[in-house]
Amino acid sequence: METPDVGIPPRLARGMSMAEQYEYLRTKLTRRRTLVSAGTVAADALLAGCGGRSLGPRARATRTSSPPRPPGRSSAVPFGRHLSFGADPRTGMRISWQVPAAVREPYVRIGTRPDDLGGKVRAEVRALHTPGVDGVRRALEQYYVHAAVDGLLPGTTYYYGVGHDGFDPADAEHRATIAPLRTAPAGPGRFVFTAFGDQGVGRSAAAVDRLLLKAAPAFHLHAGDICYADGTGRGERTDGYDPTAWDAFLKQSEPVARSVPWMVTTGNHDMEAWYSPDGYGGQLARFSLPDTGFDPRTAPGVYTFTYGNVGVVALDANDVSYEIPANRGYTQGRQTAWLKRTLAALRASPDVDFVVVFFHHCAYSTSAHASDGGVRAEWLPLFDRYQVDLVVNGHNHVYERTDALKGGRVGRTVPVGGSTDPARDGTVYVTAGGGGRDLYGFPADAPESYEGRVRDRDAVDTFHWTRSRENAAETVEWSRVRYRGFSFLSVEATGGPSARLTVSALAEDGRRIDRFEVRRGA
């Protein structure tokens, strides 16, 4: 359900970028106080951030180890713990959590034994204020806490606990809150990582999380549309929005994310227009992601890391999307330039066998949102040039997998159980949007086709989005696997002379619905 109009006519809003909406509302509605950025923001900082520029993180969310308000209850219990890697996953980890009220002196204790956590690593609070809308939602204060832990040993299991003044995880009554984490190995070896997008909160989302945990992944990739607090997803201030959904989401994901680094990027439902011109103030408050060459203050979902022999690149497809243009062009081409440099560096590294890229909007899909022409125009030439091995998307709430594609054409048919060499055949694209949100379907002439129920089609009628936001019909030959059900991707990476990626997709009940292998030089 959408909120009542708060100042921009919906027809006008659909034609404006988020920065333009922000400026419009600032000038027209400041006296009504309907435009509030994250945390407590001084008026001069707010005005400096308008006109299309993104606010820095300190303007989006109040960051302090002692919040500038009376301390909360000493019994406030931390929840929603989630990990992410630092710039180097071998030695750095970011530990994040939420508290239900303002607290003093938050910290992390960490050690190699659960009964000996060692000293305190100081943490910072990022307080997030969501304004109320009369008759729709009340104003809300939320408190997210983050600690950067560096100087760790590679390939080592540590134990950590989070606390604050009045709550010490080392105390006997709180030791059940201690959780393990493991740093990346110093060199290549065998490991598993998982991926999905479009999760939300609910029974199926929690079931996929439980199954994912059984796969024992070294890390998890979340391809955007994380929580659906913004249920409309157009990137407009008239979108329906419930910030308390984040509390439920972080509690739901905690059993996995407290020990498995939860590496997220940004979907269209993650553009929350109440916090900053580009809508990313909420994400900056809730997540700490690697700072690896692209400014995390302006594009928190854009980063890279290397784990073992796999280089991973996260992108923000809102920047190039033709379908949902609220943030199109907000980096002014800098993200694509960074992508080119990053892919070139990964391909030149002797330690990297495989390159995996993940982002939200689909490069290739036949489901409801189909394919985004902006993604194809901006990034696919780079994927071809640098021989990206695997691309993971969300956005369409299904599982769909292509053949190996090069230059927009099938370079090699990759059936269930097949194999491909990206240097020879091209890149395989996977839509893994069955993370828990309501499911979509496929075109009438494209029935489901997956392991145990293969129904190959020579051609499927679908469309792609154009720059003018029109649907351009196309008939495609690349849709190889289609499954309408909750699912996730599980990728086993193996190093050494026979380096390979073994890619599987698992349904909510644990059945395998797809499997293929990526080998270079095979």
N, C-alpha and C positions, 0 to 999 in steps of 0.2 A: 504494500500500500504506500502511495507517495504522500509526502508531507504537503500541507497547503502551500500555495505560492508565497514565497518570502521575499519577493521583490523583483524577480525577472520573469516575464511571461514565458511559459514553457517553449513556445515556438521560437522566441528569440534566443533562449538559453541553448537550444539544440544547435544553433549556428555559431556559438561563441566558444572559445577555448576556456579552460578553467582559469587561466590568468586573467582573461578578459572579464569573466564573471566576477572574479575576485575584485577587480578594479571597479566594475559597475556597482557592486554592492557596497564597496567601501565608500564611494562618493555619495551614493544615494541613501544608504541606510545606517551610517555610522551612529547617528543620534539614537537609533532604535537598538543599537548594540546587538544586531543580528550577525555581525561579522566578528568572530572571535578566533584568534589563532591558538595553537596548542600552548597550554600553560599560561602563565602570567606574562603578558607581553607589553612592554612600554609603548606608548603611542608613537614615538619617533621610530622605533624599530618596525612597527607595523606599517607605517607609511613608507619607510624605506624599502619594504619588500614588495610593494605594489608596482604595477606597470609591467608585468610579465616576468620579472626576475623572481627566482625562488628564494625564500627566506632561508637563512642558515639554521642549523639544528638548534642553536641556543635560542632562537626566536620562536621556533616551533614548539619546543617543550622545555619547561624549566628543568635545568640539570643541576643538581646540588646533592651533596652527601647529607646535608641537614636541611630539609624543606623549610622555606621561610614562613612557617605557620606552626601553631602549637603541635607538639609531638602527638602521634596517635597512640592507641592503646599498646602497651608493651606486649600484650598477648596476641597482637595481630599476627596471623599465621601466613607465611609466604605460600604462594601457589603459582601454578602455570609456569614452572621452570622449563626453559628451553635453551639448547646449546646452539652455537654456530662456530665455525672456524674463524681464527684470526687470519691474517694475510698468509701465514705459513702454517698449514694444518699439522705439521710435525711438531711444532713448538708452541702454538698459541691457540687459545680457546676463549670464546666469549660466552659468559654465563648470564642468563637473563631470567627474571621472574617478576611476579606482580605481588603487591601487598594491598590489602583492602582499605588501608588508611595511611595517612602520613606517618613515617617512622623516622627515628634518629639513627645516624651512623650505620647504614647498611654495609654488609661485607660478605665475603666468601671465605670459608676455610677449606683448604685443599691439601691432600697428602696421599701417599701411596698405600696407606692402610686406613680402613674405615674407623679404626679405634685410635688413630693418631692423625688428625687433620691439620695440625700445624697452626701457624699464625693466621692473622686476618689479612685479606686482600680487600682494600677499600673499594666500594661500589658507588655508583651515582644513581640518583633518582631522576626520572624524567616524568614530570607531572603533566597529565593531559586533561585539559578542560574541554568538555563538549557543551555548547550552549543549548539551552532548552528551547523548545518550540511550543507555544501555548496550545494545549489540548492534544498534543502529539507525543512529546517526550519531555522529561524533566532534565534540567542541567545535571551534569555528572562530572565528578572528579575521579580520575584513575591514576594509579601510581605504578610505574614500571621501573625496574631496577636492573642495572647492568654492571658487570665487572669484567675487565680485561685481564686475563691470566696468561702471561707470556713466560718464556724461559723454561718451558716444560721439556721433558725428554721424549724423543720420537718413539713410537711403538710401545707406549707405556700406559698402563691402566692406573688412573688416579681415582680418588674418592673425594667428593666435595659436599659441603653443606652451606646453605645460605642463611643469613641471619641479620639481626639489627639489635640495637639497644633494647634489652629485655627479652630477646629470643636468640639463644645460642644453640646451634645444631649439635655442638659437642656435649650439651647437657643430656643426661640419660633419658629424660622424657621426650627429647626431640631427635634422638638418633635414628629413628625410623625414616626421617626425611633425608638421610644421606644417600647419595646416588653415585654410580660410577660414570666415568668418561674415559675415552681412550684416544690418544693422539695418533696421527697418521704414522705409518712406518717410515724408516729412513730411506728405504729403497723399494723397488717393485716386488710384488708378491700377489697372492690371491686375496681378493676381497669382493664383497657384494655391496652395491648401493641400490636404492629404490627410488621410485619417482611416481608422482601423480599430480594432478591439478584439480581445482574445482571441488573443494571438500565441504566446507560448511560445518554445521553442527547437527548431529542426529544419530540415529541408531546405525545406519549403514556406514556413516563416516567413522564412527567408533569401531565398528566391526572391521573395516579395512585397516585401521590403525593396529588393532590386535593381531591381525594376520601379518601385517608388515613387520611387527616386532619379532615374530617367529622366524622371519628371514634373516635376522641378526645383521642388519645393514651397518656398514661403516659410516654412512651418512645417507640422508634423504633429500631429494630435490622436490620442492613444491613449486609447480609451474603456474602459480597465481590463482586469483579468486580464492583467497585463503579462508575467510571467515563468513563472508556475506552479511556483515553488519550493514553494509549498503546493499540493499536487495534489488536495486534498480539497475545499477551498473553503467549509467550513461556519463558519469563524471560531472553531474550537475547538482547544484545546491537544492534543487527540488526533488532529488532522489529520496526515497524512503530510507531511513537510517536508524539503527538501534545500537548504540555503542556497547550496551551490556552483553551483546552477542560475543564480544571479544573475551569477556570473563569466562563464559561458557566454553568457548573454543580453546582457550589456553588450558583450562582444566581438562578438557577432553583429550588434548594432544600430549599432556604432561607425561603419561606413562611411557610414551615413546621418546618425546623430545627432550626429556631430562637426561637421557643417556645417549641419544643418537643426534648428532648435529643436524639441525632442521634448517636447510638452506632454501630460502624462499626468494621468489621474484614477484613482480607486480602484475596483477591482472586488472581488467577494467572495473571489477567490483572493489578493487583496493584503492581506487582514486576517491578518497573521502574529502569532499570539497570544503568541509567545515574547519579545516586546520591550516591550510596554506594555499598559495595560488595554484600549485600543481596537484594538491590533494594528497601529498605524501607525508605531511606532518605526523599523522597517526602511525604510519609505518616506521618513521624515524623514532618515535617514542617507544614502540613495542619491540623492535628488533635491532640487534647489533650485527652487522654483516661486514665482510672483509673490505678493507680500504686498499684496493689494488690498482690504483692508477686513474680511476674515474671517480669524480667527486661524490662521495656518499651522501653529502648534504643536499645535493640536487637530484640524484638518481639512486636511491638506496637499493634498487633491485638490479644494479649493473655492477658486476664484479667477476673475478676469476679466482680459481684456486687449483692446485695440483695435488692429487692424492695418488700415491704410488705412481703408476705409469699412465694415469688418465688426467688430462687437463679438462677442467670444467669451466664453461663460460655462461654466466647468467645475463640476460638482456631484458630490457623493458620495451615490449612491443607496443605499448601505448604511444610511444614516440613516433612510430611509423605507420600506425593502423589507418587504413582507409575506412573501415567499418565504423569505428567509434573514435571520432576525431578530437575529443576534448583536449588531449595532450599532444596531438600530432605536431611534430616539429619543435617540441619544447627544449630539446638539447641543441637545436640549430645545426644538426649534422655531426655534432661532436661524438655522440655514441657510436655512430657508424665508423667514424675515423678511428676511435678507440678499438672497436671490434677488429678492424683491419690490422692494427698494430698487434693486438693480442693474439689473433690467430697466427700471424706471421711468427711471433715469438714462440708460441707453443709448437708449431711445426718445425721450427729450427732447433728445438731443445732435444738433445740426445736422450733425455730421461722420459720423454712423453711418447708413448706409442699411439694413444687414441685421444681424440678431441670430441667432447660431448658438449652440445649447446642446448640450453633450455630457456624457454620464454612462453608467454601465455597464448597469444593469438596464433591460429594455425597457418602454417605455410601451405599444407595440403590436407584437406579433409572434405568429405562429402556430406557431413551431418549438418545440423541446423544453421550454424554460422558459416559453414563452408570454409573457403580459403580467403586469406587476406592479401589482396594485391599489393598493399604497401610493404608487407613483410617480404613478399617475393621480389619486388623491385629493389628494395634497399639491401637485403642481406643475402639472398640466394647466390648472386654472383661470387660473393666472398666465400660462402660455404663450398662452392664448386672449386674455386681457386685454391683454397687451402685444404681441400679434401676432408671436410668434417665427417666424422664417422657415424655420428648419431645425433639427431635433433629430436627433442622432446617438447611437446606442446600440451596445452589444456584447452580451455575455452569451449570446445564441443564436449558434451558430457557423455562420451562413449569411449570405446577403445577402437582405434583404427590405425592401420600400419600400411605404409607404402612399399612398393618395390624400391630398389636402388635407383635414384634419380640423378641425372646430370643434365644441366641445361634445360630443365623442365621436362625432360623425356626419360623414359625407362631405359636405364643402362643395363639392367639385369633383372629378370624376374626372380623374386625371392619368396618362394612358397614357405608354408609352415615347415620348419625343420631345415630350411635352406641356409646357404651361406653367401657372403658377398665380400669383395675387396673394394673398399672405397676408392683407392687409387685408380682402379680399373673401371669400376661400375658406377660410382657415385654414392650419394648419401641416402640413408634410410631415415624417413620421418615418421615419428610415432605420436599420435594423439592419445594421451593418457588422461582423459578428463573424467574418468569414472571414480573419483576419490570420495564421493559421498553425496553430492548434490543431486537433485532430481535429474533423471536420465533423459537423453534425447533419443532420436531415431535416425534412420537412414532413408535415402530416396526409395521410392516404391520399386524401382528396378534394380536395387542393390540389397538383397537379403543378407542377413548375417552370414559370415563365413569365418570359421575359426577352427582350432585344432579339435578333431573329432566330428566336425560338421562343416567340411570344406565345400563351398559353393562358389567356385571361381566365376567371375564375370569378365568378358573381354572388354566391356566398356560400361561406364556409369555416367548418367547425366547429372550434372551438378552446376555450380557457378562459383565465381570469385568476385570479391568486392573491388570496385574501381575507385579512382581518386574522387570522382563525383558522387560517391556513395550509392552507386547503382550496382545491380547484380548482372554480371556478364556471364551468360550461359556458356558452359563448356562440357564436352564429353571427354572423359579421362580413362586411361588404361592402368593407372598406377595404384588403385585401391585394392590391396591384396588381402588384408584381414580386417574384418568388421565384427565387433561384439557390442551388443547393447546390454550392458550390465555393469555393476560396480566392480572395479578392478584396479590393479596397480602394476607398475613395471618393476621387474627385478633383474639387475644386470650383474653378472659375475665377470670380473676382470681378472685376467691371468697375465703375468709378466713372463719374461724370459724369451728363449728362442721361439717358442710356439705361442707368443702373445696373442690374445684373442679376447673379444667381448662375447659372452653368451647371454643373449637377451631373451627374457621370458616375460610373459604377462600372466598374472594369476587372478582368477575371479574371486569374488567375495567368499565363496565356499572353499577356496583353496585349489580348485581345478586349474590346470594350466590351459590357457586358451591360445597361446602363441609361443613360438620359440624360433630363433634364428641366430646365426653366428656371424660376427664380423672379424675378419682376419686381413691383415695387410701383407701383401706379397704372396698371398696364397695361390 
